[in-house]
Amino acid sequence: MHFSEEIIDTGELKVPTDPHIGAKELDMATDLVGKMSDKWDPSKYKDEYRHALMEIIQEKVETGGKTPAARGTPKKPTNVVDLVSVLQESLEHAGKSGSTAKRKPAAHKRKLKKAA
């Protein structure tokens, strides 16, 4: 999706004149586009992100590059879980419930003899 200020004139597009498309494929594509098409009015949609960004840029220009004062009330913090602490607790719990004996490295590896 593009906003109205991002849309260029179709005359500026460089489309090949001989696309080598079969009649059957062309009919199918035309039918599909016709069924999925609707009248599009890009002026009904506004790029809110760009608008907010331009406001912030304008405020910085007016304040000489300094960070403007906080606008509105700060957002409430969400319920963020500290994954590192959860993993550490999990490892501690697993260490307590597991055996206390250390595992020995596998001794069943065979040595390959060189062919004479």
N, C-alpha and C positions, 0 to 999 in steps of 0.2 A: 504494500500500500504506500502510496506517495501523497504528500500534501501538495496543494495547488502551486506553491512556489517552487516545487521540485520537478514539475512536469515540463518537458520540452515539447516543442512543436514536432509533429510527426514528419514534417518535411525535412527536418535535420537528420533523420535516421538514414543510415546507409544499408538498404536492404538489397540482397542480390536479386537481379532481374530474372535469372533462370535457375530456380531452386531444385530442379530434377525431382519433383514430387509426382507420384502417380495420381491418376484421377480418383481412384478409390480412397486413397489416404487423404486427399484434399477434401473430398466430400465428407468423410468422417470427421475431420478436424473442423470443418466449417459448421457441421451439424452440432458438434460438441460445444464449440464456442458460442453458437447461437442459443443453445439450451442453457448455458451457464451465464450468459451475459444479462446485464441489467443496466439501466441508465445510471451513469456514475456522475456524481456531482462532488468533486473534491473540495469545493468551498464549504460544504457542510461539516467538514472535519478540520480541527485545529491541532497544530503541533504544540501541545501544552508544555512538553519538555523544552523545546526550543524557546518558547515564549518565556518560561521561567528562567532559563539560562541567560537570555538577553537582558532580563530585568536585573539579574545579579551582576552581569558585566556592566550595565549602565550605572548601578550603584557604586561599583568599584571605580569607575571612571570619575564619578562625581566626588568620591571621597579620596581621590588621589592614589588609588591602589591599596588603601588600607581596608581591612576586613570590616564590613558594615556591622552595626549592632545586630544582635540576634533578633530575628523576626518572629513574632508570635510566641506561643508556649512550646517548650521542648516536648518531643514525643516521649511517651512513657516507655520504659525499657521492656523488652519482650522477655519471655522465659527462655533464656539462652542457657544451654547445658554445656558445661566445661568438659569436653570429651577427654582431655588429658587426665583430669582427676577421676573420671569414671573408669577409664582404662587402668589407672594405677590401683584403684580400689579392687577392680576385677582381678588384677594380677596378684594383689595381696591375698585376696580371698582364695584364689586358685592355689597359691603357695601354701596356705594353711591347710587346705583340704587334701593336697597331694602328698605323696610320700616324701619323707625328709632325706632319703638316700639319694645321693647324686648318681646320675646315670654315667655309666662307663662308655667310652667310645666303642663302636662296633669292632670286634676283633676277628670277624669272619672274612675279612678281605683276603683274597688269595693273591699271592705274588705270581706274576707271570714269568715263566722261565723263557730265557732267550733260546731261540732255535739254533742248533749247532750246525 
